[in-house]
Amino acid sequence: MSKKLISFRDKQRKRQQSRGSQKQRPGSSHQPDDLVAYWQRIVHHPLQLAGRQLWTERMVWGNALVAGFIRVIILTVMSGFHFLLLLTMFVNTLFLAFLFYYGMTWVTDWVIGRTGSHRRYFSVTDLRREMVVLSGWIVLYVLLSLVPFGIGQLVALIGFFAMALRAVYYVYRIPWGQALIATAAGMISMGAILYIFQSI
């Protein structure tokens, strides 16, 4: 039997695939550094927008995990170690990040699409990039919960709302009134969902 001839195209494909896998490997080693890179940028420019810098979804979940651990530590110090309560608070913090990143952006984008006087292209992806930049507010919200009488949490919510309103206006280039309605609708709907889940 004659052997099957080896095609030069097959060899070239294998080389390209091996090169592609080698390029992907170094990138994976930098994934844990995303959270460090996030806070380095935010500390230097706390009021920045996304711009052209690289912002990844891992930054959102990194901030959510940090906020969850801080919340667990605060509850342990103040109320003692109760495993189920701590687990619930940790999961609630992750759920808050999920609502903030996916739910609020979807509702805000939907409201803008329905309240606009004319149809135009809206990109929820661009808005989510801005929400990555604002994900540090989850950590600030948990830290400010230490301020008595809920004043700290109120300040954090007002600050986040102002920054989110600015981000919506920047991304969609719409009138301030429309941006205000859409941002408020996003935050109120997420607050309502959180209230329903906490009251169950």
C-alpha positions in Angstrom: 0.0 0.0 0.0 1.2 3.5 -0.8 1.5 6.0 2.0 -0.7 9.0 1.9 1.2 12.1 0.8 1.6 14.8 3.4 0.2 18.1 2.2 2.3 21.2 2.8 -0.9 23.0 3.6 -1.6 20.6 6.5 1.9 21.3 7.9 1.3 25.1 7.6 -2.0 24.8 9.4 -0.4 22.9 12.3 2.3 25.5 12.6 -0.2 28.3 12.7 -2.3 26.5 15.4 0.8 25.9 17.5 1.8 29.5 17.2 -1.7 30.6 18.2 -1.7 28.4 21.3 1.8 29.7 22.3 0.5 33.3 22.0 -2.5 32.6 24.2 -0.5 31.0 27.0 1.4 34.1 28.2 -1.9 36.1 28.3 -3.5 33.7 30.8 -0.7 34.3 33.4 -1.7 38.0 33.6 -5.4 37.3 34.4 -5.0 37.6 38.2 -3.3 41.0 37.7 -6.4 42.6 36.3 -7.7 43.6 39.7 -4.3 45.2 40.6 -4.3 47.0 37.2 -7.8 48.2 37.8 -7.0 49.8 41.2 -3.8 51.3 39.9 -5.7 53.2 37.2 -8.6 54.2 39.5 -6.3 55.5 42.3 -4.5 57.7 39.7 -7.6 58.8 37.9 -10.7 58.2 40.1 -13.1 60.0 37.8 -12.0 58.6 34.5 -14.1 57.0 31.8 -13.2 53.8 29.9 -11.4 55.5 27.0 -9.1 53.3 25.0 -7.7 51.4 28.0 -8.2 47.6 28.4 -11.0 46.9 30.8 -12.0 43.3 31.4 -15.0 41.5 32.9 -12.6 39.9 35.4 -12.2 43.3 37.0 -15.9 43.3 37.9 -15.8 39.8 39.4 -12.5 40.6 41.2 -14.1 43.7 42.8 -17.2 41.6 43.7 -15.0 39.0 45.4 -13.1 41.6 47.3 -16.3 43.3 48.4 -17.8 39.9 49.4 -14.7 39.0 51.6 -14.8 42.5 53.2 -18.5 42.0 54.0 -17.8 38.6 55.6 -15.0 40.1 57.7 -17.2 43.0 58.9 -20.1 40.6 59.8 -17.7 38.2 61.6 -16.3 41.0 63.7 -19.7 42.6 64.5 -22.0 39.6 64.8 -19.7 36.6 65.3 -19.1 33.6 63.0 -22.4 32.2 61.5 -21.5 30.2 58.4 -24.9 30.3 56.6 -25.3 34.1 57.3 -21.8 34.8 56.0 -22.3 32.6 52.9 -25.6 34.3 52.2 -24.0 37.8 52.4 -21.1 36.7 50.2 -23.5 35.3 47.5 -25.7 38.4 47.8 -22.6 40.6 47.0 -21.8 38.6 43.9 -25.5 38.8 42.9 -25.3 42.6 43.3 -22.4 42.7 40.9 -24.3 40.5 38.5 -27.3 42.8 38.6 -25.1 45.9 38.3 -23.1 44.7 35.3 -25.8 42.8 33.3 -29.2 43.8 34.6 -28.8 47.6 35.0 -27.0 48.0 31.7 -29.7 46.0 29.9 -32.6 48.0 31.4 -30.8 51.3 30.8 -30.1 50.4 27.2 -33.7 49.2 26.7 -35.2 52.5 28.1 -33.0 54.6 25.9 -34.1 52.6 22.9 -37.8 53.2 23.8 -37.6 56.9 24.8 -35.5 58.2 21.9 -37.3 60.4 19.3 -35.6 58.5 16.5 -34.0 55.1 16.0 -30.2 54.9 16.2 -27.6 52.4 17.0 -27.1 51.8 20.7 -24.3 49.6 22.1 -24.8 48.0 25.5 -21.3 46.6 25.2 -19.8 50.2 25.4 -22.0 50.9 28.5 -20.8 47.7 30.1 -17.2 48.8 29.6 -18.0 51.9 31.6 -19.6 49.8 34.3 -16.4 47.9 34.6 -14.7 51.2 35.4 -17.4 51.9 38.0 -17.2 48.4 39.6 -15.0 49.7 42.3 -18.1 51.3 43.8 -19.2 47.9 45.0 -16.2 47.8 47.3 -16.7 51.4 48.4 -20.4 50.6 49.1 -19.4 47.8 51.4 -16.7 49.9 53.2 -19.0 52.8 53.6 -21.6 50.5 55.2 -19.5 50.9 58.4 -20.7 54.5 58.7 -23.6 54.5 61.1 -27.3 55.3 60.3 -26.8 54.2 56.6 -25.3 57.6 55.7 -22.3 56.0 54.1 -24.3 53.7 51.9 -26.5 56.6 50.8 -23.4 58.6 49.9 -22.1 55.6 47.9 -25.4 55.2 46.0 -25.6 58.9 45.1 -22.0 58.9 44.0 -22.5 55.8 41.9 -25.7 57.2 40.4 -23.9 60.4 39.4 -21.0 58.5 37.8 -23.4 56.1 36.0 -25.4 59.1 34.7 -22.2 60.6 33.3 -21.3 57.3 31.7 -24.7 56.9 30.0 -24.5 60.4 28.7 -21.0 59.8 27.4 -21.8 56.5 25.7 -25.1 57.3 24.0 -24.7 61.1 23.4 -28.3 61.8 24.4 -29.9 64.7 26.2 -29.2 64.8 30.0 -33.0 64.4 30.7 -33.2 61.1 28.8 -29.9 59.9 30.3 -31.4 60.7 33.8 -34.6 58.7 33.1 -32.7 55.7 31.7 -30.1 55.6 34.5 -32.8 56.0 37.2 -34.9 53.2 35.6 -31.9 50.9 35.7 -31.0 51.6 39.3 -34.6 51.4 40.6 -35.3 48.2 38.8 -32.2 46.6 40.2 -33.0 47.9 43.7 -36.5 46.4 43.4 -35.1 43.0 42.4 -32.7 43.1 45.3 -35.5 44.0 47.7 -37.7 41.1 46.4 -34.9 38.6 46.8 -34.0 39.8 50.3 -37.6 39.7 51.5 -38.2 36.1 50.3 
